Amino acid sequence: MRRIRIIILGMLIMSGCAHTTGPLRDGSCPPEFPVKGNANSFIYHTPRSFSYFKTKAEVCFDSPDAAIRHGFRAPKFCLSPRRGGVALTITTK
């Protein structure tokens, strides 16, 4: 399973796609590629995701659309802005 994951990550990063890059050494993403991709689950995390700060990126995307084009899906729970506070949004895609 680990070998397959490494192959998939290598294909994404080495494909020359301008919308992806590898993570930094600490598992974070560069500022211009803020979307973290998890190769085990094929779930992407934006800064609005509950798991964003505890997730170590395995691939980084410049937008959620780029992650979706590469086969990743949104997390089920994320934060959404709301007047006077923050509300939970559950994605159903």
MOPAC internal coordinates of N, CA, C and O (Angstrom, degrees):
PM7 1SCF
backbone

  N    0.0000 0     0.00 0     0.00 0    0    0    0
  C    1.4530 1     0.00 0     0.00 0    1    0    0
  C    1.5300 1   110.49 1     0.00 0    2    1    0
  O    1.2310 1   120.44 1   136.58 1    3    2    1
  N    1.3324 1   116.77 1   -43.42 1    3    2    1
  C    1.4647 1   120.40 1   179.36 1    5    3    2
  C    1.5232 1   110.83 1   -61.67 1    6    5    3
  O    1.2310 1   120.22 1   140.71 1    7    6    5
  N    1.3140 1   117.18 1   -39.29 1    7    6    5
  C    1.4676 1   120.73 1  -179.90 1    9    7    6
  C    1.5282 1   110.82 1   -63.65 1   10    9    7
  O    1.2310 1   120.56 1   138.26 1   11   10    9
  N    1.3223 1   116.54 1   -41.74 1   11   10    9
  C    1.4658 1   120.63 1   178.27 1   13   11   10
  C    1.5167 1   109.84 1   -62.75 1   14   13   11
  O    1.2310 1   120.43 1   137.13 1   15   14   13
  N    1.3221 1   116.78 1   -42.87 1   15   14   13
  C    1.4603 1   121.51 1   179.46 1   17   15   14
  C    1.5254 1   111.06 1   -60.79 1   18   17   15
  O    1.2310 1   120.20 1   137.09 1   19   18   17
  N    1.3256 1   117.23 1   -42.91 1   19   18   17
  C    1.4659 1   121.49 1   179.12 1   21   19   18
  C    1.5211 1   110.47 1   -64.75 1   22   21   19
  O    1.2310 1   120.13 1   139.87 1   23   22   21
  N    1.3116 1   117.35 1   -40.13 1   23   22   21
  C    1.4660 1   121.07 1   178.95 1   25   23   22
  C    1.5240 1   110.42 1   -63.69 1   26   25   23
  O    1.2310 1   120.28 1   134.88 1   27   26   25
  N    1.3338 1   117.07 1   -45.12 1   27   26   25
  C    1.4695 1   121.26 1  -179.73 1   29   27   26
  C    1.5239 1   110.09 1   -62.54 1   30   29   27
  O    1.2310 1   120.12 1   134.04 1   31   30   29
  N    1.3263 1   117.37 1   -45.96 1   31   30   29
  C    1.4580 1   120.66 1   179.46 1   33   31   30
  C    1.5205 1   111.01 1   -62.38 1   34   33   31
  O    1.2310 1   120.65 1   137.08 1   35   34   33
  N    1.3048 1   116.37 1   -42.92 1   35   34   33
  C    1.4592 1   120.30 1   178.42 1   37   35   34
  C    1.5160 1   111.82 1   -61.03 1   38   37   35
  O    1.2310 1   120.56 1   138.77 1   39   38   37
  N    1.3278 1   116.53 1   -41.23 1   39   38   37
  C    1.4634 1   120.33 1   178.89 1   41   39   38
  C    1.5261 1   110.79 1   -63.74 1   42   41   39
  O    1.2310 1   120.21 1   138.02 1   43   42   41
  N    1.3239 1   117.19 1   -41.98 1   43   42   41
  C    1.4654 1   120.28 1   179.79 1   45   43   42
  C    1.5244 1   111.60 1   -63.97 1   46   45   43
  O    1.2310 1   120.92 1   132.56 1   47   46   45
  N    1.3117 1   115.85 1   -47.44 1   47   46   45
  C    1.4570 1   120.29 1  -175.12 1   49   47   46
  C    1.5233 1   111.61 1   -74.51 1   50   49   47
  O    1.2310 1   120.11 1   138.67 1   51   50   49
  N    1.3079 1   117.39 1   -41.33 1   51   50   49
  C    1.4579 1   121.37 1  -176.88 1   53   51   50
  C    1.5251 1   113.56 1   -81.18 1   54   53   51
  O    1.2310 1   120.35 1   170.40 1   55   54   53
  N    1.3240 1   116.93 1    -9.60 1   55   54   53
  C    1.4712 1   119.57 1  -178.09 1   57   55   54
  C    1.5218 1   112.35 1   -66.99 1   58   57   55
  O    1.2310 1   120.54 1   169.24 1   59   58   57
  N    1.3238 1   116.57 1   -10.76 1   59   58   57
  C    1.4512 1   119.66 1   178.67 1   61   59   58
  C    1.5176 1   113.14 1    80.76 1   62   61   59
  O    1.2310 1   120.42 1  -167.73 1   63   62   61
  N    1.3155 1   116.81 1    12.27 1   63   62   61
  C    1.4561 1   120.01 1   179.26 1   65   63   62
  C    1.5214 1   109.17 1   -67.89 1   66   65   63
  O    1.2310 1   120.49 1   -52.13 1   67   66   65
  N    1.3057 1   116.67 1   127.87 1   67   66   65
  C    1.4618 1   121.45 1  -178.30 1   69   67   66
  C    1.5249 1   112.28 1   -71.30 1   70   69   67
  O    1.2310 1   120.03 1   171.57 1   71   70   69
  N    1.3315 1   117.54 1    -8.43 1   71   70   69
  C    1.4614 1   121.29 1  -176.54 1   73   71   70
  C    1.5222 1   113.35 1   -97.91 1   74   73   71
  O    1.2310 1   120.02 1  -179.06 1   75   74   73
  N    1.3427 1   117.57 1     0.94 1   75   74   73
  C    1.4664 1   121.05 1  -179.39 1   77   75   74
  C    1.5221 1   110.61 1  -131.00 1   78   77   75
  O    1.2310 1   121.21 1   -23.92 1   79   78   77
  N    1.3102 1   115.30 1   156.08 1   79   78   77
  C    1.4567 1   121.66 1   173.21 1   81   79   78
  C    1.5221 1   108.24 1  -156.98 1   82   81   79
  O    1.2310 1   120.60 1   -11.50 1   83   82   81
  N    1.3004 1   116.46 1   168.50 1   83   82   81
  C    1.4541 1   120.70 1   176.16 1   85   83   82
  C    1.5172 1   110.67 1   -81.11 1   86   85   83
  O    1.2310 1   120.49 1   -19.31 1   87   86   85
  N    1.3205 1   116.68 1   160.69 1   87   86   85
  C    1.4680 1   120.32 1   179.89 1   89   87   86
  C    1.5274 1   111.36 1   -75.46 1   90   89   87
  O    1.2310 1   121.16 1   -13.27 1   91   90   89
  N    1.3236 1   115.38 1   166.73 1   91   90   89
  C    1.4556 1   121.67 1   172.54 1   93   91   90
  C    1.5308 1   109.00 1   -75.76 1   94   93   91
  O    1.2310 1   119.82 1   -11.85 1   95   94   93
  N    1.2952 1   117.95 1   168.15 1   95   94   93
  C    1.4774 1   120.99 1  -176.50 1   97   95   94
  C    1.5262 1   113.93 1   -59.51 1   98   97   95
  O    1.2310 1   120.23 1   151.06 1   99   98   97
  N    1.3115 1   117.16 1   -28.94 1   99   98   97
  C    1.4715 1   119.47 1  -178.66 1  101   99   98
  C    1.5277 1   113.16 1   -86.44 1  102  101   99
  O    1.2310 1   120.02 1  -174.94 1  103  102  101
  N    1.3446 1   117.57 1     5.06 1  103  102  101
  C    1.4653 1   121.05 1   178.41 1  105  103  102
  C    1.5078 1   114.13 1    88.74 1  106  105  103
  O    1.2310 1   120.54 1  -177.41 1  107  106  105
  N    1.3232 1   116.58 1     2.59 1  107  106  105
  C    1.4616 1   119.92 1   176.95 1  109  107  106
  C    1.5253 1   109.38 1   -92.84 1  110  109  107
  O    1.2310 1   120.90 1    -4.78 1  111  110  109
  N    1.3227 1   115.88 1   175.22 1  111  110  109
  C    1.4588 1   121.22 1   179.43 1  113  111  110
  C    1.5175 1   110.20 1  -110.98 1  114  113  111
  O    1.2310 1   120.06 1   -28.98 1  115  114  113
  N    1.3369 1   117.49 1   151.02 1  115  114  113
  C    1.4564 1   119.83 1   174.99 1  117  115  114
  C    1.5299 1   110.36 1   -61.87 1  118  117  115
  O    1.2310 1   119.58 1   -27.08 1  119  118  117
  N    1.3229 1   118.40 1   152.92 1  119  118  117
  C    1.4685 1   121.26 1  -177.71 1  121  119  118
  C    1.5339 1   114.14 1   -55.51 1  122  121  119
  O    1.2310 1   120.16 1   146.65 1  123  122  121
  N    1.3282 1   117.30 1   -33.35 1  123  122  121
  C    1.4699 1   119.44 1  -179.59 1  125  123  122
  C    1.5318 1   113.36 1   -80.18 1  126  125  123
  O    1.2310 1   120.11 1   174.17 1  127  126  125
  N    1.3361 1   117.39 1    -5.83 1  127  126  125
  C    1.4700 1   123.46 1   176.78 1  129  127  126
  C    1.5298 1   108.12 1  -130.97 1  130  129  127
  O    1.2310 1   119.33 1  -109.38 1  131  130  129
  N    1.3233 1   118.87 1    70.62 1  131  130  129
  C    1.4675 1   121.66 1  -169.79 1  133  131  130
  C    1.5298 1   116.24 1   -78.66 1  134  133  131
  O    1.2310 1   119.42 1   171.95 1  135  134  133
  N    1.3152 1   118.71 1    -8.05 1  135  134  133
  C    1.4633 1   121.48 1  -175.63 1  137  135  134
  C    1.5247 1   109.27 1   -93.02 1  138  137  135
  O    1.2310 1   120.66 1   -58.82 1  139  138  137
  N    1.3424 1   116.34 1   121.18 1  139  138  137
  C    1.4630 1   122.13 1  -179.02 1  141  139  138
  C    1.5260 1   110.37 1   -90.31 1  142  141  139
  O    1.2310 1   120.45 1   -46.19 1  143  142  141
  N    1.3218 1   116.74 1   133.81 1  143  142  141
  C    1.4519 1   121.47 1   176.30 1  145  143  142
  C    1.5127 1   110.68 1  -110.77 1  146  145  143
  O    1.2310 1   120.44 1   -44.55 1  147  146  145
  N    1.3314 1   116.77 1   135.45 1  147  146  145
  C    1.4515 1   123.49 1   176.83 1  149  147  146
  C    1.5240 1   107.96 1  -105.52 1  150  149  147
  O    1.2310 1   120.46 1   -64.93 1  151  150  149
  N    1.3234 1   116.73 1   115.07 1  151  150  149
  C    1.4658 1   120.98 1  -175.06 1  153  151  150
  C    1.5228 1   113.31 1   -73.82 1  154  153  151
  O    1.2310 1   119.49 1   159.48 1  155  154  153
  N    1.3295 1   118.58 1   -20.52 1  155  154  153
  C    1.4664 1   120.28 1   177.56 1  157  155  154
  C    1.5209 1   111.16 1   -70.18 1  158  157  155
  O    1.2310 1   121.15 1   134.35 1  159  158  157
  N    1.3164 1   115.40 1   -45.65 1  159  158  157
  C    1.4661 1   120.32 1  -174.01 1  161  159  158
  C    1.5218 1   113.36 1  -102.30 1  162  161  159
  O    1.2310 1   120.32 1   168.00 1  163  162  161
  N    1.3287 1   117.00 1   -12.00 1  163  162  161
  C    1.4669 1   122.75 1  -173.41 1  165  163  162
  C    1.5281 1   110.85 1    55.41 1  166  165  163
  O    1.2310 1   121.67 1  -139.08 1  167  166  165
  N    1.3302 1   114.41 1    40.92 1  167  166  165
  C    1.4615 1   122.22 1   174.81 1  169  167  166
  C    1.5243 1   107.13 1  -111.78 1  170  169  167
  O    1.2310 1   121.02 1   -43.99 1  171  170  169
  N    1.3303 1   115.66 1   136.01 1  171  170  169
  C    1.4663 1   118.71 1   175.14 1  173  171  170
  C    1.5216 1   109.16 1  -102.78 1  174  173  171
  O    1.2310 1   121.09 1   -26.50 1  175  174  173
  N    1.3087 1   115.53 1   153.50 1  175  174  173
  C    1.4583 1   122.02 1  -178.98 1  177  175  174
  C    1.5235 1   109.70 1  -127.98 1  178  177  175
  O    1.2310 1   120.88 1   -50.75 1  179  178  177
  N    1.3226 1   115.93 1   129.25 1  179  178  177
  C    1.4558 1   121.80 1   173.67 1  181  179  178
  C    1.5260 1   107.30 1  -100.66 1  182  181  179
  O    1.2310 1   119.40 1   -10.72 1  183  182  181
  N    1.3343 1   118.74 1   169.28 1  183  182  181
  C    1.4600 1   119.55 1   177.50 1  185  183  182
  C    1.5330 1   113.32 1   -58.34 1  186  185  183
  O    1.2310 1   119.35 1   165.62 1  187  186  185
  N    1.3116 1   118.85 1   -14.38 1  187  186  185
  C    1.4641 1   122.72 1   178.19 1  189  187  186
  C    1.5359 1   112.28 1   -88.42 1  190  189  187
  O    1.2310 1   120.09 1   175.40 1  191  190  189
  N    1.3173 1   117.43 1    -4.60 1  191  190  189
  C    1.4671 1   121.61 1   179.04 1  193  191  190
  C    1.5292 1   109.67 1   -79.45 1  194  193  191
  O    1.2310 1   120.58 1   -36.46 1  195  194  193
  N    1.3276 1   116.50 1   143.54 1  195  194  193
  C    1.4616 1   120.65 1   177.40 1  197  195  194
  C    1.5273 1   111.37 1   -58.29 1  198  197  195
  O    1.2310 1   120.07 1   142.42 1  199  198  197
  N    1.3158 1   117.48 1   -37.58 1  199  198  197
  C    1.4650 1   121.67 1  -174.14 1  201  199  198
  C    1.5212 1   113.92 1   -91.65 1  202  201  199
  O    1.2310 1   119.50 1  -174.87 1  203  202  201
  N    1.3175 1   118.55 1     5.13 1  203  202  201
  C    1.4663 1   120.78 1  -173.05 1  205  203  202
  C    1.5303 1   112.50 1   -56.35 1  206  205  203
  O    1.2310 1   119.82 1   129.38 1  207  206  205
  N    1.3086 1   117.94 1   -50.62 1  207  206  205
  C    1.4618 1   119.94 1  -172.63 1  209  207  206
  C    1.5205 1   113.54 1   -77.22 1  210  209  207
  O    1.2310 1   119.61 1   160.92 1  211  210  209
  N    1.3243 1   118.35 1   -19.08 1  211  210  209
  C    1.4676 1   118.69 1   175.98 1  213  211  210
  C    1.5286 1   112.14 1   -96.60 1  214  213  211
  O    1.2310 1   120.10 1   173.05 1  215  214  213
  N    1.3353 1   117.41 1    -6.95 1  215  214  213
  C    1.4577 1   121.55 1   179.03 1  217  215  214
  C    1.5231 1   110.21 1   -84.30 1  218  217  215
  O    1.2310 1   120.87 1   -50.57 1  219  218  217
  N    1.3317 1   115.94 1   129.43 1  219  218  217
  C    1.4572 1   120.56 1   172.32 1  221  219  218
  C    1.5273 1   106.69 1   -90.60 1  222  221  219
  O    1.2310 1   121.21 1   -57.42 1  223  222  221
  N    1.3127 1   115.29 1   122.58 1  223  222  221
  C    1.4610 1   120.01 1  -177.53 1  225  223  222
  C    1.5274 1   110.93 1   -68.28 1  226  225  223
  O    1.2310 1   121.30 1   -38.69 1  227  226  225
  N    1.3057 1   115.11 1   141.31 1  227  226  225
  C    1.4577 1   120.99 1   172.39 1  229  227  226
  C    1.5244 1   109.95 1  -109.46 1  230  229  227
  O    1.2310 1   121.06 1   158.61 1  231  230  229
  N    1.3043 1   115.58 1   -21.39 1  231  230  229
  C    1.4640 1   123.41 1   171.97 1  233  231  230
  C    1.5232 1   106.46 1  -151.48 1  234  233  231
  O    1.2310 1   120.12 1   -31.76 1  235  234  233
  N    1.3191 1   117.38 1   148.24 1  235  234  233
  C    1.4670 1   121.68 1  -178.73 1  237  235  234
  C    1.5258 1   109.57 1  -120.04 1  238  237  235
  O    1.2310 1   121.12 1   -38.79 1  239  238  237
  N    1.3212 1   115.46 1   141.21 1  239  238  237
  C    1.4642 1   121.99 1  -179.31 1  241  239  238
  C    1.5167 1   109.61 1  -121.16 1  242  241  239
  O    1.2310 1   121.04 1   -24.42 1  243  242  241
  N    1.3289 1   115.61 1   155.58 1  243  242  241
  C    1.4628 1   118.45 1   178.67 1  245  243  242
  C    1.5172 1   112.71 1   -83.57 1  246  245  243
  O    1.2310 1   119.80 1   166.30 1  247  246  245
  N    1.3379 1   117.99 1   -13.70 1  247  246  245
  C    1.4623 1   121.15 1   179.38 1  249  247  246
  C    1.5320 1   109.67 1  -160.23 1  250  249  247
  O    1.2310 1   120.14 1   -18.98 1  251  250  249
  N    1.3235 1   117.34 1   161.02 1  251  250  249
  C    1.4650 1   119.87 1   173.87 1  253  251  250
  C    1.5264 1   112.02 1   -60.56 1  254  253  251
  O    1.2310 1   120.44 1   145.43 1  255  254  253
  N    1.3397 1   116.77 1   -34.57 1  255  254  253
  C    1.4695 1   119.38 1   179.09 1  257  255  254
  C    1.5271 1   111.75 1   -61.68 1  258  257  255
  O    1.2310 1   120.39 1   140.83 1  259  258  257
  N    1.3224 1   116.85 1   -39.17 1  259  258  257
  C    1.4643 1   120.39 1   177.85 1  261  259  258
  C    1.5289 1   110.47 1   -64.63 1  262  261  259
  O    1.2310 1   120.34 1   140.13 1  263  262  261
  N    1.3236 1   116.96 1   -39.87 1  263  262  261
  C    1.4719 1   120.62 1   178.26 1  265  263  262
  C    1.5279 1   110.62 1   -63.49 1  266  265  263
  O    1.2310 1   120.52 1   137.18 1  267  266  265
  N    1.3112 1   116.61 1   -42.82 1  267  266  265
  C    1.4694 1   120.83 1   179.11 1  269  267  266
  C    1.5233 1   110.65 1   -63.06 1  270  269  267
  O    1.2310 1   120.34 1   137.85 1  271  270  269
  N    1.3280 1   116.95 1   -42.15 1  271  270  269
  C    1.4744 1   120.44 1   178.94 1  273  271  270
  C    1.5226 1   111.99 1   -61.90 1  274  273  271
  O    1.2310 1   120.13 1   155.24 1  275  274  273
  N    1.3422 1   117.35 1   -24.76 1  275  274  273
  C    1.4542 1   121.27 1   179.09 1  277  275  274
  C    1.5248 1   112.48 1   -96.40 1  278  277  275
  O    1.2310 1   119.97 1  -166.72 1  279  278  277
  N    1.3149 1   117.66 1    13.28 1  279  278  277
  C    1.4581 1   121.50 1   173.41 1  281  279  278
  C    1.5121 1   116.02 1    92.73 1  282  281  279
  O    1.2310 1   119.48 1  -171.80 1  283  282  281
  N    1.3203 1   118.60 1     8.20 1  283  282  281
  C    1.4593 1   121.66 1   178.55 1  285  283  282
  C    1.5248 1   109.45 1   -90.68 1  286  285  283
  O    1.2310 1   120.85 1   -23.73 1  287  286  285
  N    1.3246 1   115.97 1   156.27 1  287  286  285
  C    1.4608 1   120.10 1   178.11 1  289  287  286
  C    1.5254 1   109.75 1  -121.67 1  290  289  287
  O    1.2310 1   121.09 1   -16.74 1  291  290  289
  N    1.3207 1   115.52 1   163.26 1  291  290  289
  C    1.4674 1   121.46 1   179.62 1  293  291  290
  C    1.5258 1   110.38 1   -72.54 1  294  293  291
  O    1.2310 1   119.99 1   -25.51 1  295  294  293
  N    1.3183 1   117.62 1   154.49 1  295  294  293
  C    1.4670 1   119.81 1   173.55 1  297  295  294
  C    1.5239 1   109.60 1   -70.25 1  298  297  295
  O    1.2310 1   120.50 1   -20.88 1  299  298  297
  N    1.2989 1   116.64 1   159.12 1  299  298  297
  C    1.4669 1   119.77 1  -178.90 1  301  299  298
  C    1.5205 1   112.82 1   -74.30 1  302  301  299
  O    1.2310 1   120.11 1   152.15 1  303  302  301
  N    1.3242 1   117.39 1   -27.85 1  303  302  301
  C    1.4631 1   120.58 1  -178.20 1  305  303  302
  C    1.5157 1   109.80 1  -123.24 1  306  305  303
  O    1.2310 1   120.65 1   -46.88 1  307  306  305
  N    1.3075 1   116.36 1   133.12 1  307  306  305
  C    1.4637 1   120.94 1   174.94 1  309  307  306
  C    1.5217 1   109.12 1  -151.06 1  310  309  307
  O    1.2310 1   120.87 1   -13.60 1  311  310  309
  N    1.3047 1   115.94 1   166.40 1  311  310  309
  C    1.4574 1   121.50 1  -179.62 1  313  311  310
  C    1.5176 1   109.88 1   -92.12 1  314  313  311
  O    1.2310 1   120.65 1   -36.39 1  315  314  313
  N    1.3016 1   116.37 1   143.61 1  315  314  313
  C    1.4597 1   119.98 1   174.82 1  317  315  314
  C    1.5226 1   108.73 1  -131.71 1  318  317  315
  O    1.2310 1   120.52 1   -37.56 1  319  318  317
  N    1.3289 1   116.61 1   142.44 1  319  318  317
  C    1.4632 1   118.58 1  -178.03 1  321  319  318
  C    1.5235 1   111.33 1   -67.99 1  322  321  319
  O    1.2310 1   121.13 1   -32.82 1  323  322  321
  N    1.3127 1   115.44 1   147.18 1  323  322  321
  C    1.4567 1   121.24 1   178.96 1  325  323  322
  C    1.5179 1   108.33 1  -152.26 1  326  325  323
  O    1.2310 1   120.18 1   -36.35 1  327  326  325
  N    1.2869 1   117.27 1   143.65 1  327  326  325
  C    1.4581 1   120.68 1  -178.79 1  329  327  326
  C    1.5248 1   109.98 1   -56.35 1  330  329  327
  O    1.2310 1   120.92 1   -54.47 1  331  330  329
  N    1.3172 1   115.84 1   125.53 1  331  330  329
  C    1.4602 1   120.31 1   177.14 1  333  331  330
  C    1.5150 1   113.78 1    83.43 1  334  333  331
  O    1.2310 1   118.98 1  -171.83 1  335  334  333
  N    1.3077 1   119.56 1     8.17 1  335  334  333
  C    1.4587 1   119.96 1   179.11 1  337  335  334
  C    1.5033 1   112.60 1   160.91 1  338  337  335
  O    1.2310 1   121.08 1    24.20 1  339  338  337
  N    1.3066 1   115.54 1  -155.80 1  339  338  337
  C    1.4529 1   121.84 1  -176.87 1  341  339  338
  C    1.5175 1   108.65 1  -126.76 1  342  341  339
  O    1.2310 1   120.61 1   -41.07 1  343  342  341
  N    1.3061 1   116.45 1   138.93 1  343  342  341
  C    1.4625 1   121.54 1   178.77 1  345  343  342
  C    1.5201 1   109.58 1  -116.04 1  346  345  343
  O    1.2310 1   120.41 1   -25.50 1  347  346  345
  N    1.2897 1   116.83 1   154.50 1  347  346  345
  C    1.4513 1   123.22 1   177.49 1  349  347  346
  C    1.5205 1   108.87 1   -86.22 1  350  349  347
  O    1.2310 1   121.11 1   -46.43 1  351  350  349
  N    1.3172 1   115.48 1   133.57 1  351  350  349
  C    1.4554 1   120.89 1   174.97 1  353  351  350
  C    1.5140 1   107.82 1  -116.80 1  354  353  351
  O    1.2310 1   120.22 1   -47.94 1  355  354  353
  N    1.3093 1   117.18 1   132.06 1  355  354  353
  C    1.4618 1   121.92 1   177.42 1  357  355  354
  C    1.5246 1   106.86 1  -107.39 1  358  357  355
  O    1.2310 1   120.77 1   -60.85 1  359  358  357
  N    1.3363 1   116.13 1   119.15 1  359  358  357
  C    1.4575 1   119.56 1   179.31 1  361  359  358
  C    1.5322 1   108.76 1   -84.09 1  362  361  359
  O    1.2310 1   120.98 1   -36.90 1  363  362  361
  N    1.3193 1   115.72 1   143.10 1  363  362  361
  C    1.4571 1   119.71 1  -176.05 1  365  363  362
  C    1.5232 1   112.76 1  -116.10 1  366  365  363
  O    1.2310 1   119.63 1  -175.66 1  367  366  365
  N    1.3017 1   118.30 1     4.34 1  367  366  365
  C    1.4679 1   120.52 1   179.50 1  369  367  366
  C    1.4851 1   111.56 1   -72.50 1  370  369  367
  O    1.2310 1   120.10 1   180.00 1  371  370  369

